[in-house]
Amino acid sequence: MSTQELSPVPRQPGARAQFWLGATAGIIAGIIASALMLLLSFTLGSISLPEALGSAIALALPLPIFSFLHDALGAGAKHDLFYIVLIGQCLIFALFGGLCELVVDRLSTQLKRSYRNEQGELSYNIGIVFAIVLWLFSGFVFLPLSGAGIFGASLASGVFNTMLSLALVGLIFGLLFIFVQNWLTWRNWQRASTQGDQLAEMSAEHVTQRRAFLRNGLIVVGLSAFGFAAWRFISNGLLGGSASLPSSTAQTNLVQQYQSKITPPPTPNYGTLQTLPQQTPYITPNDSYYIVSKNLTSDPTVNGSSWSMTIDGLVEKPYTLNYSQLTALPRKTQNESMMCISNEVGGNYMSNATWEGVPLKDLLQKTGSIKPGATKVVLYAADSYSDSIHLAKALEPTTMVAVRMNGVTLPDGHGYPARLLVPGIYGMKHVKWITHIQIVDTDYQGYWQQNGWSDSAVLKMTSRIDTPISGSNISANKPTYIAGVAFSGNKGISQVDVSTDEGKTWTIATLQRPLSNLTWVLWQVPWQPASGSYSIMVRAIDLEGNVQDPHQAPPLPDGSSGYHTVNVTVS
């Protein structure tokens, strides 16, 4: 028996087997390339394709669908979307790898030129070609379709940064793909060469098994993603999330009895509050201050030494200043609370801090004069976010560009080097990481307004019960407290009312005197309940006499409204 009979040359695998071999190599290389892409995004602010696509999907969703997903999944929906897109990107890499295997063999047949060696291994030149194809596709097709422009021209990362990072990621994918594909091919060839036809048949069986494994794996991934979304829907949507509202009967009575304004406004019932561990502190520590942004993964980290801010548009003398020049300007201290427009009734996307900054009016006055016809001020951020406020609002003395927060330099997550403060308007207008301020004569619509959120974004008065917690059990006939916060943007709080009988009667709460009328107010009511079940609700009245609206509304598009309610058992 000859040596050739002992070690037959392995047969070239069929098209399906070749596709799945390429797909296996593609997904392995794709996972590593995706990890590198995220690393570059986190550390250098480079392009993240999943984030670009996720943002495009979020903006493209019809308003009813966006509202449904927001209500069902909560503010964390953007992270869920990112993970789904990231998984999709890895699967696209797998598909690309499988198709590349077939394309190479087709070209070999048509051009009568082999791109493989005797063992079926591909040349690394093929990997470089693949990298170039991916680079061109991402820059000239994918990014423009996602609204980022050719090679991310409209992104803060810039064209050069995007081109360089995509080239690096593409090259890593292409070379890794060839490496993994050749390793898988060599392993199959070695098995067939050393163990004969029987092992070759077993190898074919293993290919079939791998194909089944990948197919089943995709099914598992899909079902897992669906199951996770369903779980988020049940836990956040059907179970009510952070919002707890009155019963239907109580709600009807509240709306019928609602008086929108009291004249004259009530005199605030200021007093000393008891120290309660469950009550929100008046000043929110920086690491506890709520953070919401459009970014699916990482927010930008801005280098203050190279940062600059340009003020231009319809002004006489445009100018640019750096961080040292901004912080050298006269500053003012301002106590101000902030609330996200996506905050549910009774939600936690609301915080308070002591800020230091330069009034925006002073910065605009340095341009000389504003030209006739100007109506809005547009603010652009380092993460490509933008929004606008009306010129009259920009010129109010409390609207300012903040550089310090609670006695320290503005933290990265809260907008370093500079962020806008605009009291009386929801948090999405408080633009972080400002790089450009432009005066315009158009009705500019910002990032969230393009997705259906309010442009005026006037903050709705709200109040929240911090203690007791809904569903808790309280000891009967023992002194306790009902406590929480109330907030009305830039109109202050004159009175907080608490009801323990679904709005039939109300008790006036004691208020802690705030440091300014731009902040929330802490309140308390002493309570010594008898045994029974109670539905506790709260409402607020501002310093102008406006009464909090009991009509129930979701956050989208104008901010939530209604009375926060907690249900407790006393025994």
C-alpha positions as CSV (number, residue, x, y, z in Angstrom):
1,M,0.0,0.0,0.0
2,S,1.5,3.4,-1.0
3,T,2.0,6.5,1.0
4,Q,-0.6,8.3,-1.1
5,E,-3.2,5.7,-0.2
6,L,-2.5,6.2,3.5
7,S,-2.7,10.0,3.2
8,P,-5.1,11.0,0.5
9,V,-5.4,14.7,-0.6
10,P,-8.5,16.1,1.1
11,R,-11.4,17.0,-1.0
12,Q,-12.4,20.7,-1.2
13,P,-15.4,21.2,1.0
14,G,-18.7,22.1,-0.6
15,A,-20.1,25.6,-0.9
16,R,-22.3,25.3,2.3
17,A,-19.4,24.0,4.4
18,Q,-17.1,26.7,3.0
19,F,-19.7,29.3,3.9
20,W,-20.0,28.2,7.5
21,L,-16.3,27.9,7.9
22,G,-16.0,31.6,6.7
23,A,-18.9,32.6,9.0
24,T,-17.1,31.0,12.0
25,A,-13.9,32.8,11.2
26,G,-15.9,36.0,10.5
27,I,-17.8,36.1,13.8
28,I,-14.6,35.3,15.8
29,A,-12.7,38.1,14.1
30,G,-15.7,40.3,14.3
31,I,-16.1,40.0,18.0
32,I,-12.4,41.0,18.5
33,A,-12.7,43.9,16.0
34,S,-15.9,45.2,17.7
35,A,-14.1,45.1,21.0
36,L,-11.3,47.1,19.5
37,M,-13.8,49.6,18.1
38,L,-15.4,50.1,21.5
39,L,-12.0,50.5,23.1
40,L,-11.0,53.2,20.7
41,S,-14.4,54.9,21.2
42,F,-14.0,54.9,25.0
43,T,-10.4,56.0,25.1
44,L,-9.9,58.2,22.1
45,G,-13.5,59.3,21.2
46,S,-13.3,57.4,17.9
47,I,-16.3,56.3,15.8
48,S,-18.5,53.5,17.2
49,L,-20.6,52.1,14.4
50,P,-23.2,50.5,16.7
51,E,-23.7,53.8,18.4
52,A,-24.1,55.6,15.1
53,L,-26.6,53.1,13.9
54,G,-28.4,53.0,17.2
55,S,-28.8,56.8,17.2
56,A,-30.1,56.7,13.6
57,I,-32.6,54.0,14.6
58,A,-33.8,56.0,17.6
59,L,-34.3,59.1,15.5
60,A,-36.0,57.2,12.7
61,L,-38.6,55.5,14.9
62,P,-42.1,56.8,14.5
63,L,-43.2,58.7,17.6
64,P,-45.8,56.2,18.8
65,I,-43.3,53.3,18.6
66,F,-40.6,55.4,20.4
67,S,-43.1,56.3,23.1
68,F,-44.2,52.7,23.6
69,L,-40.6,51.5,23.9
70,H,-39.7,54.4,26.2
71,D,-42.7,53.6,28.5
72,A,-42.0,49.8,28.3
73,L,-38.3,49.7,28.8
74,G,-37.6,53.0,30.5
75,A,-34.5,55.2,30.1
76,G,-32.3,52.1,29.9
77,A,-33.9,51.3,26.5
78,K,-31.0,53.0,24.7
79,H,-28.5,50.6,26.3
80,D,-30.7,47.7,25.2
81,L,-30.7,49.0,21.7
82,F,-26.9,49.4,21.7
83,Y,-26.4,45.7,22.8
84,I,-28.8,44.6,20.1
85,V,-27.0,46.6,17.4
86,L,-23.6,45.3,18.7
87,I,-24.8,41.7,18.4
88,G,-26.1,42.5,14.9
89,Q,-22.7,43.9,14.0
90,C,-21.0,40.7,15.0
91,L,-23.5,38.7,13.0
92,I,-22.9,40.9,10.0
93,F,-19.2,40.2,10.3
94,A,-20.1,36.5,10.3
95,L,-22.2,36.9,7.2
96,F,-19.4,38.9,5.5
97,G,-16.9,36.1,6.3
98,G,-19.1,33.4,4.8
99,L,-19.8,35.4,1.7
100,C,-16.1,36.2,1.3
101,E,-15.3,32.5,1.2
102,L,-17.8,32.0,-1.6
103,V,-16.7,35.1,-3.6
104,V,-13.0,34.0,-3.5
105,D,-13.9,30.6,-4.9
106,R,-16.1,32.1,-7.6
107,L,-13.3,34.5,-8.6
108,S,-10.8,31.7,-8.7
109,T,-13.1,29.8,-11.1
110,Q,-13.8,32.8,-13.3
111,L,-10.3,34.2,-13.4
112,K,-8.6,30.8,-13.4
113,R,-6.4,31.9,-10.6
114,S,-6.1,30.3,-7.2
115,Y,-6.1,32.4,-4.1
116,R,-5.5,29.4,-1.9
117,N,-2.5,27.1,-1.3
118,E,-2.7,23.3,-1.5
119,Q,-4.2,23.1,2.0
120,G,-6.9,25.6,1.0
121,E,-5.5,28.5,3.1
122,L,-6.1,32.0,1.9
123,S,-3.5,34.7,1.3
124,Y,-3.3,37.5,3.8
125,N,-3.5,39.9,0.8
126,I,-7.2,38.8,0.7
127,G,-7.6,40.0,4.2
128,I,-6.2,43.4,3.3
129,V,-8.6,43.6,0.4
130,F,-11.5,42.7,2.7
131,A,-10.4,45.5,5.1
132,I,-10.4,48.1,2.2
133,V,-13.9,46.9,1.1
134,L,-15.2,47.3,4.7
135,W,-13.5,50.7,5.1
136,L,-15.1,52.0,1.9
137,F,-18.5,50.6,2.7
138,S,-18.5,52.0,6.2
139,G,-17.3,55.5,5.1
140,F,-19.3,56.0,1.9
141,V,-22.4,53.9,2.5
142,F,-23.1,53.0,6.1
143,L,-22.2,56.3,7.8
144,P,-24.0,58.5,5.3
145,L,-27.2,56.4,5.5
146,S,-27.0,56.7,9.3
147,G,-27.0,60.5,9.0
148,A,-23.3,60.9,10.1
149,G,-22.1,62.0,6.7
150,I,-19.2,60.6,4.6
151,F,-16.7,59.1,7.0
152,G,-18.6,60.8,9.9
153,A,-18.2,64.3,8.5
154,S,-21.0,65.6,10.8
155,L,-19.7,63.8,13.9
156,A,-17.6,65.5,16.6
157,S,-14.9,62.8,16.1
158,G,-14.1,64.3,12.7
159,V,-13.4,62.8,9.3
160,F,-9.7,62.0,9.9
161,N,-10.2,60.3,13.2
162,T,-13.1,58.3,11.7
163,M,-11.1,57.3,8.7
164,L,-8.1,56.2,10.8
165,S,-10.1,54.2,13.4
166,L,-12.2,52.5,10.8
167,A,-9.0,51.6,8.8
168,L,-7.4,50.1,11.9
169,V,-10.5,48.1,12.9
170,G,-11.0,46.9,9.3
171,L,-7.4,45.8,9.0
172,I,-7.6,43.9,12.3
173,F,-10.7,42.2,11.2
174,G,-9.3,41.3,7.8
175,L,-6.1,39.8,9.1
176,L,-7.8,38.0,12.0
177,F,-10.3,36.6,9.6
178,I,-7.6,35.1,7.4
179,F,-5.7,33.8,10.4
180,V,-8.8,32.1,11.9
181,Q,-10.0,30.8,8.5
182,N,-6.5,29.4,7.7
183,W,-6.3,27.8,11.1
184,L,-9.7,26.1,10.7
185,T,-8.8,25.0,7.2
186,W,-5.4,23.7,8.3
187,R,-6.9,21.7,11.1
188,N,-9.4,20.1,8.7
189,W,-6.7,19.4,6.2
190,Q,-4.4,17.9,8.8
191,R,-7.1,15.6,10.1
192,A,-7.9,14.4,6.6
193,S,-4.2,14.0,5.6
194,T,-3.3,11.9,8.7
195,Q,-6.3,9.7,9.2
196,G,-7.6,9.0,5.7
197,D,-11.1,9.1,4.2
198,Q,-12.8,7.9,7.3
199,L,-11.6,10.9,9.3
200,A,-12.4,13.1,6.3
201,E,-16.0,11.9,6.5
202,M,-16.0,12.6,10.2
203,S,-14.7,16.0,9.5
204,A,-17.5,16.7,7.2
205,E,-19.9,15.5,9.9
206,H,-18.2,17.9,12.3
207,V,-18.7,20.8,9.8
208,T,-22.4,19.9,9.7
209,Q,-22.4,19.9,13.5
210,R,-20.8,23.3,13.6
211,R,-23.3,24.6,11.2
212,A,-26.1,23.3,13.4
213,F,-24.4,24.8,16.4
214,L,-24.1,28.2,14.8
215,R,-27.7,28.1,13.6
216,N,-29.0,27.1,17.0
217,G,-26.7,29.7,18.6
218,L,-28.3,32.4,16.5
219,I,-31.7,31.2,17.6
220,V,-30.7,31.2,21.2
221,V,-29.3,34.8,20.9
222,G,-32.5,35.9,19.2
223,L,-34.7,34.3,21.8
224,S,-32.5,35.7,24.6
225,A,-32.8,39.2,23.2
226,F,-36.6,38.8,22.9
227,G,-36.8,37.4,26.4
228,F,-34.7,40.2,27.9
229,A,-36.9,42.8,26.2
230,A,-40.0,41.0,27.4
231,W,-38.6,40.9,31.0
232,R,-37.8,44.7,30.8
233,F,-41.4,45.3,29.5
234,I,-43.0,43.3,32.4
235,S,-40.7,44.7,35.1
236,N,-40.8,48.3,34.0
237,G,-43.9,48.6,31.9
238,L,-46.6,46.4,33.3
239,L,-45.5,46.7,36.9
240,G,-45.6,50.5,36.7
241,G,-41.9,51.5,36.8
242,S,-41.2,54.5,39.0
243,A,-44.7,56.0,38.4
244,S,-47.4,55.4,40.9
245,L,-50.7,57.2,40.2
246,P,-54.2,57.5,41.9
247,S,-57.0,55.0,41.4
248,S,-59.4,55.7,38.5
249,T,-62.1,56.9,40.9
250,A,-59.7,59.2,42.8
251,Q,-58.3,60.5,39.5
252,T,-61.8,61.5,38.2
253,N,-62.5,63.4,41.4
254,L,-59.1,65.1,41.3
255,V,-59.7,66.4,37.8
256,Q,-63.2,67.5,38.5
257,Q,-62.1,69.5,41.6
258,Y,-59.0,70.9,40.0
259,Q,-58.4,74.6,40.4
260,S,-55.4,75.7,38.2
261,K,-54.5,78.8,40.1
262,I,-54.9,80.2,43.6
263,T,-55.0,84.0,44.1
264,P,-53.3,85.3,46.1
265,P,-50.6,82.5,46.3
266,P,-50.3,80.7,49.6
267,T,-47.7,81.9,52.1
268,P,-45.0,79.3,52.4
269,N,-45.1,77.2,55.7
270,Y,-41.4,77.2,56.4
271,G,-40.1,75.3,59.4
272,T,-37.5,72.9,60.7
273,L,-37.6,69.4,59.2
274,Q,-36.7,66.2,61.0
275,T,-33.7,64.2,59.9
276,L,-35.1,61.2,58.0
277,P,-32.7,58.7,56.4
278,Q,-35.1,58.1,53.6
279,Q,-35.5,61.7,52.6
280,T,-33.6,63.1,49.6
281,P,-30.8,65.5,50.7
282,Y,-31.2,69.1,49.6
283,I,-27.9,69.1,47.7
284,T,-27.3,66.1,45.5
285,P,-23.7,64.8,45.6
286,N,-22.0,64.9,42.2
287,D,-21.7,61.1,42.0
288,S,-25.5,60.8,42.7
289,Y,-26.7,63.5,40.3
290,Y,-28.7,62.0,37.5
291,I,-27.1,61.6,34.1
292,V,-29.0,61.2,30.8
293,S,-27.5,61.7,27.4
294,K,-28.1,60.6,23.8
295,N,-25.0,58.5,23.8
296,L,-25.6,54.7,23.8
297,T,-22.3,53.8,25.4
298,S,-19.7,56.4,26.5
299,D,-20.0,60.2,26.9
300,P,-17.2,62.3,25.6
301,T,-14.1,63.1,27.6
302,V,-13.0,66.5,26.6
303,N,-9.4,67.8,27.0
304,G,-9.7,71.2,28.7
305,S,-6.3,72.3,27.6
306,S,-7.2,72.1,23.9
307,W,-10.9,72.9,24.2
308,S,-12.4,76.1,22.9
309,M,-15.8,77.6,22.5
310,T,-16.9,79.7,19.5
311,I,-19.7,82.2,19.7
312,D,-20.9,83.4,16.2
313,G,-23.9,83.6,13.9
314,L,-25.9,86.8,13.7
315,V,-23.5,88.8,15.8
316,E,-21.3,91.8,15.1
317,K,-18.0,90.4,16.4
318,P,-17.7,86.6,16.5
319,Y,-15.0,85.3,18.8
320,T,-13.5,82.1,20.3
321,L,-12.3,81.6,23.9
322,N,-10.4,78.8,25.5
323,Y,-10.9,77.3,29.0
324,S,-8.5,79.6,30.8
325,Q,-10.2,82.6,29.2
326,L,-13.7,81.3,30.1
327,T,-12.8,80.6,33.8
328,A,-11.1,84.0,34.1
329,L,-14.4,85.8,33.4
330,P,-16.5,87.1,36.4
331,R,-18.6,84.2,37.7
332,K,-21.8,83.9,39.7
333,T,-23.0,81.2,42.0
334,Q,-26.5,79.8,41.5
335,N,-28.4,77.1,43.3
336,E,-30.6,75.3,40.7
337,S,-32.4,72.0,40.4
338,M,-32.8,70.1,37.1
339,M,-35.2,67.5,35.8
340,C,-35.1,65.3,32.7
341,I,-38.2,65.5,30.4
342,S,-38.3,61.7,30.4
343,N,-38.8,61.6,34.2
344,E,-41.9,59.7,35.2
345,V,-44.3,61.0,37.9
346,G,-42.4,60.2,41.1
347,G,-39.3,59.4,39.2
348,N,-35.6,59.9,40.2
349,Y,-34.4,61.9,37.2
350,M,-34.3,65.1,39.2
351,S,-31.4,66.5,41.2
352,N,-30.1,69.8,42.8
353,A,-26.7,71.4,42.9
354,T,-24.8,74.6,43.6
355,W,-23.3,75.8,40.3
356,E,-20.8,78.4,39.3
357,G,-20.5,79.9,35.9
358,V,-20.7,82.9,33.5
359,P,-24.1,84.3,32.6
360,L,-24.8,83.6,28.9
361,K,-25.9,87.2,28.5
362,D,-22.4,88.4,29.4
363,L,-20.8,86.0,26.8
364,L,-23.2,87.2,24.1
365,Q,-22.6,90.9,24.9
366,K,-18.9,90.4,24.2
367,T,-19.9,89.9,20.5
368,G,-20.8,93.6,20.3
369,S,-24.4,93.4,19.3
370,I,-26.9,90.9,18.0
371,K,-28.2,91.5,14.5
372,P,-31.9,92.2,13.8
373,G,-34.0,89.1,13.1
374,A,-32.2,86.8,15.5
375,T,-34.7,84.5,17.4
376,K,-32.8,81.6,18.8
377,V,-29.5,80.5,20.3
378,V,-28.2,77.1,19.1
379,L,-25.7,75.2,21.3
380,Y,-23.5,72.4,19.9
381,A,-21.7,69.8,22.0
382,A,-18.6,67.7,21.7
383,D,-20.7,64.6,21.2
384,S,-22.5,66.0,18.1
385,Y,-25.5,66.8,20.2
386,S,-27.3,70.1,19.7
387,D,-30.3,72.0,21.0
388,S,-31.6,75.5,21.0
389,I,-33.3,78.0,23.3
390,H,-35.1,81.3,22.4
391,L,-33.0,84.4,22.5
392,A,-35.1,86.0,25.2
393,K,-34.5,83.0,27.4
394,A,-30.7,83.1,26.7
395,L,-30.6,86.8,27.9
396,E,-32.2,86.0,31.2
397,P,-29.8,86.6,34.1
398,T,-30.2,83.0,35.5
399,T,-29.2,81.4,32.2
400,M,-25.5,80.7,32.4
401,V,-22.6,78.6,31.2
402,A,-21.5,76.6,34.2
403,V,-17.9,75.5,34.9
404,R,-18.1,74.3,38.5
405,M,-20.5,72.1,40.4
406,N,-20.9,71.7,44.2
407,G,-17.6,73.5,44.8
408,V,-15.4,71.5,42.3
409,T,-14.6,71.6,38.6
410,L,-17.5,70.4,36.5
411,P,-17.2,66.6,36.3
412,D,-16.8,64.9,32.9
413,G,-20.2,63.3,33.1
414,H,-21.9,66.6,33.8
415,G,-20.4,68.5,30.9
416,Y,-16.8,69.5,31.5
417,P,-15.5,71.9,30.4
418,A,-18.8,73.9,30.1
419,R,-22.5,73.2,30.2
420,L,-25.6,75.4,29.9
421,L,-27.9,76.1,32.8
422,V,-31.4,77.3,31.7
423,P,-33.8,77.4,34.7
424,G,-37.5,76.6,34.1
425,I,-36.8,74.2,31.1
426,Y,-36.2,70.5,31.1
427,G,-32.7,69.0,31.3
428,M,-32.3,68.2,27.6
429,K,-31.9,72.0,27.0
430,H,-29.0,72.1,29.5
431,V,-26.5,71.2,26.9
432,K,-23.3,69.6,28.1
433,W,-19.7,69.7,26.6
434,I,-20.5,73.0,24.8
435,T,-18.1,73.8,21.9
436,H,-20.1,76.2,19.8
437,I,-22.9,78.8,20.5
438,Q,-24.6,80.3,17.4
439,I,-27.2,83.0,17.1
440,V,-29.7,82.2,14.3
441,D,-32.9,83.5,12.8
442,T,-34.4,80.1,12.1
443,D,-36.6,77.8,14.2
444,Y,-33.7,75.3,14.9
445,Q,-34.8,71.9,16.0
446,G,-32.3,70.0,18.2
447,Y,-31.5,66.3,18.5
448,W,-34.5,65.3,20.7
449,Q,-36.9,67.7,18.9
450,Q,-36.3,65.8,15.7
451,N,-37.7,62.7,17.5
452,G,-40.9,64.4,18.7
453,W,-39.9,65.9,22.1
454,S,-41.1,69.3,23.0
455,D,-39.0,72.3,21.8
456,S,-40.3,74.8,24.3
457,A,-39.7,72.1,27.0
458,V,-41.2,74.2,29.8
459,L,-40.9,72.3,33.0
460,K,-44.1,71.0,34.6
461,M,-44.5,71.4,38.3
462,T,-44.0,68.1,40.1
463,S,-43.9,66.6,43.6
464,R,-42.6,63.3,44.9
465,I,-43.1,61.1,48.0
466,D,-39.7,59.7,49.2
467,T,-41.1,58.1,52.4
468,P,-43.0,55.9,53.0
469,I,-42.3,53.6,50.1
470,S,-45.2,52.2,48.2
471,G,-46.1,48.7,49.4
472,S,-44.5,49.2,52.8
473,N,-46.0,48.1,56.1
474,I,-46.1,50.7,58.8
475,S,-46.7,50.2,62.6
476,A,-50.1,51.5,63.7
477,N,-50.5,54.3,66.2
478,K,-46.8,55.3,66.1
479,P,-45.5,58.7,65.0
480,T,-43.9,58.7,61.6
481,Y,-43.5,61.1,58.7
482,I,-44.5,61.5,55.1
483,A,-41.8,63.4,53.3
484,G,-40.4,64.2,49.9
485,V,-39.6,67.0,47.4
486,A,-41.4,69.4,45.2
487,F,-40.1,71.3,42.2
488,S,-41.5,74.0,39.8
489,G,-38.6,75.0,37.6
490,N,-37.9,78.7,38.1
491,K,-41.1,79.5,40.0
492,G,-40.4,78.2,43.4
493,I,-42.8,76.4,45.8
494,S,-45.3,78.1,48.1
495,Q,-47.2,75.1,49.4
496,V,-47.2,71.3,49.4
497,D,-50.4,69.4,50.2
498,V,-50.6,65.7,51.3
499,S,-53.6,63.5,51.3
500,T,-54.0,60.1,52.9
501,D,-57.6,59.5,51.7
502,E,-57.2,59.7,47.9
503,G,-57.7,63.5,47.7
504,K,-60.8,63.9,49.9
505,T,-58.8,66.0,52.5
506,W,-55.4,67.7,52.4
507,T,-52.8,68.5,55.0
508,I,-50.3,71.4,54.5
509,A,-46.7,70.2,54.7
510,T,-43.9,72.0,56.5
511,L,-41.3,73.3,53.9
512,Q,-37.6,73.7,54.3
513,R,-36.6,77.2,53.2
514,P,-34.7,76.7,49.9
515,L,-31.5,78.6,49.0
516,S,-33.2,79.9,45.8
517,N,-36.5,79.8,44.0
518,L,-34.7,77.8,41.2
519,T,-34.4,74.6,43.4
520,W,-36.7,71.9,44.7
521,V,-38.1,72.2,48.2
522,L,-38.0,69.5,50.8
523,W,-41.2,68.9,52.7
524,Q,-42.6,66.8,55.6
525,V,-45.9,66.0,57.3
526,P,-46.1,64.2,60.7
527,W,-48.4,61.2,60.7
528,Q,-49.7,58.8,63.3
529,P,-52.0,56.4,61.4
530,A,-54.5,53.9,62.7
531,S,-54.6,50.4,61.2
532,G,-55.8,50.1,57.7
533,S,-54.8,50.6,54.0
534,Y,-53.9,54.1,52.8
535,S,-53.4,55.8,49.5
536,I,-51.1,58.7,50.0
537,M,-50.8,61.4,47.4
538,V,-49.0,64.8,47.1
539,R,-49.5,68.0,45.1
540,A,-47.6,71.3,45.0
541,I,-48.4,75.0,44.4
542,D,-45.7,77.4,43.1
543,L,-45.0,81.0,44.3
544,E,-47.3,82.4,41.5
545,G,-50.2,80.4,42.8
546,N,-50.2,77.8,40.0
547,V,-51.5,74.4,41.2
548,Q,-49.8,71.2,40.1
549,D,-51.8,69.5,37.2
550,P,-53.5,66.3,38.2
551,H,-54.2,65.2,34.6
552,Q,-52.1,62.2,33.9
553,A,-49.6,62.4,31.0
554,P,-46.6,60.3,30.0
555,P,-43.2,61.9,29.6
556,L,-43.3,62.0,25.8
557,P,-43.5,64.7,24.3
558,D,-44.0,67.5,26.9
559,G,-43.1,65.9,30.2
560,S,-45.1,63.8,32.6
561,S,-47.9,65.1,34.9
562,G,-50.2,63.7,37.6
563,Y,-50.0,63.2,41.3
564,H,-47.5,60.8,42.8
565,T,-49.3,58.2,44.9
566,V,-48.0,55.5,47.2
567,N,-50.1,52.7,48.8
568,V,-49.2,51.5,52.3
569,T,-50.6,49.1,54.9
570,V,-50.7,50.1,58.5
571,S,-51.0,47.3,61.1
